[in-house]
């Protein structure tokens, strides 16, 4: 790269980037233009300033590095896989089974969808999870004559919460695990219990928030005609290929493959199988042979969402290139050091103050900017803090993981899964606005961060968390509250 185009790190450059990012956020809130146009205009302005003024915010070459190709290819490949599976009728069949088991009760369907999404998100990344669950949620909403947002927003929130529990559930956790030397088992032992409580809160909050909509919805049992599988052979191949893709996700630590690699391989395999099976039953001409791949590319891959991600990565990359994110992260470290002296905190008190501050600052920033670059810059800061503080400093890593993963629930742009779901919903004809998402998401974010604060305190003062006891208590609270709520709803009816 031309040294003359290296990013400038002066306060003016950082202020320009900060103003642009805040402006993008504000216009997204006002919903005065399509989000792709907003972020595209911001990137164009960044390049205009970079090449025509002394302030080098982000060069074209640096933009290449800022774009996370792993995320874009993962999204596109999983959309293609789900698109092929949709042609088999498996999602309609799954919805029918789910409705049959729930008796068609909209509230129970919402609860089952939340738990299913959260558990699946712990086993694979949250973006993959929402792509798979989205068709089911839309079908259930249609069957119940329920506003789609009443299912889609709790679903995406559950995916972000569930993904927090494991090393592979959310991309920031992979970075933290690598930077701190934490294993898959470490994440399970320390984060499973708080995530379980958060899932309980997510169910209760969602049921109360959408109480009126759920009461007006109809029972889905009579609205759905049991559907069969339309192409069982393609479905069997699709299930095998999907299992191989998930195996690739789970063995990331062994193979070293980024998540996009098994996803792209799986997408290629299932498209080839679809084409071969079609040619067995049809005397297809050369023109007809392109039906599968073109249909998936044109109809199933959400190109506006991928474009939004690409330009968002560039905009956030400018914050990284100019040192804005580094300045914010270093300011956090300086503030903690100052608080220890001015407040005369004890060793444990200093560690608690630092962990809670890391948690809430990470949560706030992750709601405004992508959490991946923030975590990448914050890791060396946390590493320095662990060297200067005494006690169980591992809690700082859990504070960073919880804050970064859960803070993304606050806004549409806070997490990749949020952008994916809202993009898919818009393609399906259901617009979910920035403010609508924020009204629901900020409440969940605040509650989950409060729960995280409580568990940080327990971790510091009890050492290793009493996992079994706290987990059992969470389930008891859930079933008691669910039973009371159910009786109240039946009494109203």
Residue pairs with C-beta under 8 A, 6 or more apart in sequence:
1 59
1 61
1 62
2 59
5 50
5 56
5 59
5 61
5 62
6 56
6 59
7 13
7 56
7 57
7 58
7 59
7 62
7 318
7 321
7 322
7 323
8 54
8 55
8 56
8 57
8 322
9 322
9 323
10 55
12 55
13 55
13 56
13 57
13 322
14 319
14 322
14 323
14 324
14 327
16 49
16 55
16 57
17 46
17 57
17 318
17 319
17 322
17 324
18 319
18 324
20 42
20 45
20 46
20 315
20 318
21 42
21 315
21 316
21 319
21 368
21 369
23 42
24 38
24 39
24 42
24 315
25 368
25 411
25 413
27 33
27 38
28 35
28 38
28 412
28 413
28 434
29 434
29 435
29 438
31 433
31 434
31 435
34 304
35 308
35 412
36 304
36 307
36 308
36 311
39 308
39 311
39 312
39 315
40 307
40 311
42 311
42 315
43 63
43 311
43 314
43 315
46 57
46 58
46 314
46 315
46 318
47 58
47 60
49 55
49 57
50 56
50 57
50 58
50 59
57 318
57 321
57 322
58 66
58 314
58 317
58 318
58 321
58 322
62 317
62 321
63 314
63 317
65 317
66 313
66 314
66 316
66 317
66 318
66 320
66 321
67 310
67 313
67 314
67 317
68 309
68 313
68 372
69 260
70 258
70 259
70 260
71 127
71 171
71 260
71 309
71 313
71 416
72 260
72 306
72 309
72 310
73 260
73 263
73 264
74 125
74 127
74 128
74 259
74 260
74 263
75 127
75 131
75 302
75 305
75 306
75 309
75 416
75 420
76 267
76 301
76 306
77 260
77 263
77 264
77 266
77 267
78 127
78 128
78 131
78 132
78 263
78 267
79 131
79 300
79 301
79 302
80 267
80 270
80 271
80 296
80 297
80 300
80 301
81 238
81 241
81 242
81 245
81 263
81 266
81 267
81 270
82 131
82 132
82 134
82 135
82 300
83 295
83 296
83 299
83 300
83 301
84 234
84 238
84 270
84 271
84 274
84 292
84 296
85 91
85 235
85 238
85 242
85 270
86 135
86 300
87 230
87 231
87 234
87 274
88 229
88 230
88 231
88 232
88 234
88 235
88 238
89 227
89 228
89 229
89 230
89 231
90 229
90 235
90 238
91 135
91 136
91 139
92 139
92 227
93 227
93 228
93 229
94 136
95 136
95 139
95 140
95 143
95 224
95 227
96 224
96 225
96 226
96 227
98 109
98 112
98 113
98 136
98 140
99 109
99 140
99 143
99 220
99 221
99 224
100 221
100 226
101 112
102 108
102 109
102 112
102 220
103 219
103 221
104 143
104 144
104 219
104 220
104 221
104 222
104 223
104 224
105 219
106 144
106 146
106 214
106 217
106 218
106 219
106 220
107 207
107 214
107 486
107 489
109 140
109 144
109 151
109 220
110 150
110 151
110 154
110 203
110 206
110 207
110 210
110 214
111 203
111 207
111 482
113 133
113 136
113 137
113 140
113 151
113 154
113 155
113 158
114 154
114 155
114 158
114 199
114 202
114 203
114 206
115 158
115 199
115 203
116 133
117 129
117 130
117 133
117 155
117 158
117 159
117 162
118 158
118 159
118 161
118 162
118 195
118 199
118 202
119 162
120 129
120 132
120 133
120 159
120 162
121 129
121 158
121 159
121 160
121 161
121 162
121 163
121 169
122 162
122 163
122 165
122 166
122 169
122 195
123 166
123 168
123 169
123 246
123 250
124 168
124 169
124 246
124 249
124 250
125 163
125 168
125 169
125 170
125 171
125 249
125 259
126 159
126 160
126 162
126 163
126 169
126 170
126 415
126 416
126 417
127 416
127 417
127 420
128 249
128 259
128 263
129 159
129 162
129 163
129 417
130 155
130 156
130 159
130 417
130 420
130 421
131 420
131 424
133 155
133 159
134 152
134 155
134 421
134 424
134 425
137 148
137 151
137 152
137 155
138 148
138 151
138 152
138 425
138 428
138 430
140 146
140 151
140 220
141 147
141 148
141 150
141 151
141 152
143 220
143 223
143 224
144 217
144 218
144 219
144 220
144 223
145 217
145 218
145 223
146 213
146 214
146 217
147 210
147 213
148 425
148 428
148 430
148 432
149 425
149 430
149 432
149 436
149 440
150 210
150 213
150 214
152 421
152 425
152 430
152 432
153 206
153 432
153 436
153 437
153 440
153 441
154 202
154 206
154 210
155 421
156 415
156 417
156 418
156 421
157 202
157 206
157 409
157 440
157 441
157 444
158 199
158 202
159 417
160 170
160 405
160 406
160 408
160 409
160 415
160 417
160 418
161 195
161 198
161 199
161 202
161 406
161 409
161 448
162 169
162 195
162 199
163 169
163 170
163 173
163 405
163 417
164 170
164 173
164 191
164 195
164 198
164 401
164 402
164 405
164 406
165 187
165 188
165 191
165 192
165 195
166 173
166 184
166 187
166 188
166 191
167 173
167 174
167 177
167 182
167 183
167 184
167 186
167 187
167 253
168 174
168 184
168 249
168 250
168 252
169 405
170 404
170 405
170 415
171 371
171 372
171 416
172 371
172 372
172 375
172 400
172 401
172 404
172 405
173 187
173 401
173 405
174 252
175 372
175 375
175 376
175 379
176 182
176 375
176 379
176 397
176 400
176 401
176 404
177 183
177 184
177 186
177 187
179 379
179 380
179 383
180 379
180 382
180 383
180 394
180 397
182 394
182 397
184 253
187 401
189 464
189 465
189 467
190 398
190 459
190 465
191 398
191 401
191 402
192 467
192 471
193 455
193 465
193 467
193 470
193 471
193 474
194 402
194 451
194 452
194 455
196 471
196 474
196 475
197 451
197 455
197 470
197 474
198 406
198 447
198 448
198 451
200 474
200 475
200 477
200 478
200 481
201 444
201 447
201 448
201 451
202 444
202 448
203 478
203 482
204 478
204 481
204 482
204 485
205 443
205 444
205 447
207 214
207 485
208 485
209 440
209 443
215 489
215 492
215 493
229 235
231 277
233 277
234 273
234 274
234 277
237 270
237 273
237 277
238 270
238 273
241 266
241 269
241 270
241 273
242 266
244 262
244 266
244 269
245 262
245 263
245 265
245 266
247 262
248 255
248 257
248 259
248 261
248 262
248 263
248 265
248 266
249 259
249 262
251 257
252 258
252 259
271 292
271 293
271 296
274 292
275 289
275 292
275 293
278 284
278 289
278 291
278 292
279 289
282 288
284 291
302 420
302 423
302 424
302 427
304 423
304 426
304 427
305 419
305 420
305 423
305 424
308 419
308 423
309 416
309 419
312 370
312 413
312 419
313 370
316 369
316 370
316 373
317 373
318 324
319 325
319 369
319 373
320 326
320 373
320 376
320 377
325 369
325 373
325 374
325 377
326 377
328 365
329 374
329 377
329 378
329 381
330 381
332 357
332 358
332 361
332 378
332 381
333 381
333 384
333 385
335 357
336 350
336 353
336 354
336 357
336 385
337 388
339 345
339 350
339 353
340 350
340 353
343 349
343 353
345 353
347 389
347 390
347 391
348 391
348 460
348 461
350 389
351 389
351 390
351 391
351 392
351 393
351 395
351 396
351 460
352 456
352 457
352 460
354 385
354 389
354 396
355 395
355 396
355 398
355 399
355 456
355 460
356 399
356 453
356 456
358 378
358 382
358 396
358 399
358 400
358 403
359 399
359 400
359 402
359 403
359 449
359 452
359 453
359 456
360 403
360 449
360 453
361 403
362 371
362 374
362 375
362 378
362 399
362 400
362 402
362 403
362 404
362 407
363 402
363 403
363 404
363 406
363 407
363 410
363 445
363 449
364 407
365 371
365 374
365 407
366 374
366 403
366 404
366 405
366 406
366 407
366 408
366 410
366 414
366 415
367 407
367 408
367 409
367 410
367 411
367 414
367 442
367 445
368 411
368 413
368 414
369 413
370 413
370 416
371 404
371 405
371 407
371 408
371 414
371 415
374 404
375 400
375 404
378 400
378 404
379 400
382 396
382 397
382 400
385 393
385 396
386 393
386 394
386 396
386 397
389 396
391 460
392 459
392 460
392 463
395 456
395 459
395 460
398 456
398 459
399 452
399 456
402 448
402 449
402 452
402 456
403 449
403 452
405 415
406 445
406 448
406 449
406 452
407 414
407 445
407 449
408 414
408 415
408 417
408 418
409 415
409 418
409 441
409 444
409 445
409 448
410 438
410 441
410 442
410 445
411 418
411 434
411 437
411 438
411 441
412 418
412 419
412 422
412 432
412 434
412 437
412 438
413 419
414 441
418 437
418 441
421 432
422 432
422 437
425 431
425 432
426 432
455 465
458 465
459 465
